[in-house]
Amino acid sequence: MYATIAKIPVDQEVIVHKRALAGNLFGKETGEATLALHEDKRLLVLFQRFYEAKTDYDAFKRAVENLIAYLDYWQEKLQSHLEDVSDLQDHFRGLQRADDLQIFFA
């Protein structure tokens, strides 16, 4: 499953990529999820793999809750660190509330 954190402004690529790499290190800022770049669309994505045979409902529910928590964390982190957040406002507006999140299962 994955969710989009933000569209990366061209002039902020380096700082976003550095923060994402640092956050991925040993899962210290991602838990069991991983940050990735959707290069064609310039999106920072948070994703997590599940093994259906080994995941019961309670484990899946906790994982979804954790993914949403890390998604919120990264959106706030990027908003506070990027100099020009105006490019991100439209994207963040659609993802602020948990019931509006678009989480996809692949």
C-alpha positions in Angstrom: 0.0 0.0 0.0 1.2 3.5 -0.6 0.2 7.1 -0.3 1.6 10.3 -1.8 3.2 12.7 0.7 3.8 15.7 -1.6 4.7 16.9 -5.0 8.4 18.0 -4.9 9.1 21.5 -6.1 12.0 21.6 -8.6 13.9 24.1 -6.6 13.6 22.0 -3.4 14.5 18.6 -4.8 17.9 18.3 -3.1 16.7 19.1 0.4 13.6 16.8 0.1 15.7 14.0 -1.3 18.3 14.4 1.5 15.6 14.4 4.2 13.9 11.4 2.7 17.2 9.4 2.6 18.0 10.3 6.2 14.5 9.4 7.3 14.7 6.0 5.5 17.9 5.1 7.4 17.0 2.0 9.5 13.3 3.1 9.4 14.0 5.8 12.0 11.3 8.1 10.5 9.3 5.7 8.5 8.6 2.7 10.8 8.1 -0.4 8.6 7.3 1.8 5.6 9.7 3.2 3.0 10.0 6.6 1.3 10.4 6.6 -2.4 10.4 9.0 -5.4 7.9 8.6 -8.2 10.3 10.3 -10.7 7.9 10.9 -13.6 5.3 12.7 -11.4 7.9 14.2 -9.0 6.1 12.8 -6.0 7.5 11.7 -2.6 5.6 8.5 -1.7 5.4 6.4 1.4 4.8 2.7 0.9 4.6 -0.5 2.8 4.6 -4.1 1.7 2.3 -6.7 3.3 2.4 -10.4 3.0 -1.3 -11.4 2.9 -0.8 -14.9 4.3 1.1 -13.5 7.3 -1.1 -10.4 8.1 -4.2 -10.7 10.1 -6.8 -8.0 10.5 -5.4 -6.5 13.7 -1.9 -6.3 12.3 -3.1 -4.8 9.0 -5.2 -2.2 10.9 -2.2 -1.2 13.1 0.0 -0.9 9.9 -2.6 1.4 8.2 -2.8 3.6 11.3 1.0 3.7 11.4 1.3 4.6 7.7 -1.2 7.4 8.2 0.7 8.7 11.2 4.0 8.7 9.3 2.3 10.3 6.3 1.1 13.1 8.6 4.6 13.4 10.1 6.3 13.7 6.7 3.8 16.3 5.5 4.4 18.4 8.6 8.1 17.9 8.3 8.3 19.0 4.7 6.0 22.0 5.3 8.2 23.2 8.1 11.5 22.7 6.2 10.7 23.9 2.7 11.2 27.6 2.1 8.4 27.9 -0.4 5.5 25.8 0.7 3.0 27.6 -1.6 3.7 25.0 -4.3 2.6 22.3 -1.8 -0.5 23.9 -0.4 -3.0 22.4 -3.0 -1.5 19.0 -2.5 -1.5 19.1 1.3 -5.1 20.5 1.4 -6.4 17.3 -0.1 -4.5 15.0 2.3 -4.9 16.7 5.6 -7.7 14.7 7.1 -7.4 10.9 7.5 -10.8 10.3 5.8 -9.5 12.2 2.7 -6.3 10.3 2.4 -5.8 8.4 -0.8 -4.1 5.1 0.1 -3.6 2.6 -2.7 -3.2 -1.1 -2.6 -1.0 -2.6 -5.3 
